[in-house]
Amino acid sequence: MANSSKGLVMKKVFIFAVLFLPVLTSCQRIEEKKPHDAPDETDNSKKPAYAQSPDYSGLIEEYRAILSEDPNNFAALVALGNAYHDSGRRNDAITMYEYALRTDPGNADVRTDMGTAYCI
């Protein structure tokens, strides 16, 4: 009986080794393919134009122009709030989100955006 259970354990160890060995070797191959010198992420000059950060001042002026003609334009209020938020002007973003919530008080997305602006 002892030889039978010992053989069963050896069989399980062998099966485990056969199944697990390819996983270990594939992980090693992935590690070998990783680049060792990652490019500097802060250099925007090498990024294509579509990957560079937007001109927030231009966006803000555009949304303000839309709102000067239609002060209750919900999409423009939210977009202006988002542009303020993304440019670091959190208090202005909160103000725009408050105006947007006056137009659509139950909008969960705007409430989430405003909560994020308060937290950061």
Secondary structure, DSSP 8 states (H G I E B T S, - for coil): -HHHHHHHHHHHHHHHHHHHHHHHHHHHHHHHHS-SS---TT-GGGS-GGGS---HHHHHHHHHHHHHH-TT-HHHHHHHHHHHHHTT-HHHHHHHHHHHHHHSTT-HHHHHHHHHHHH-
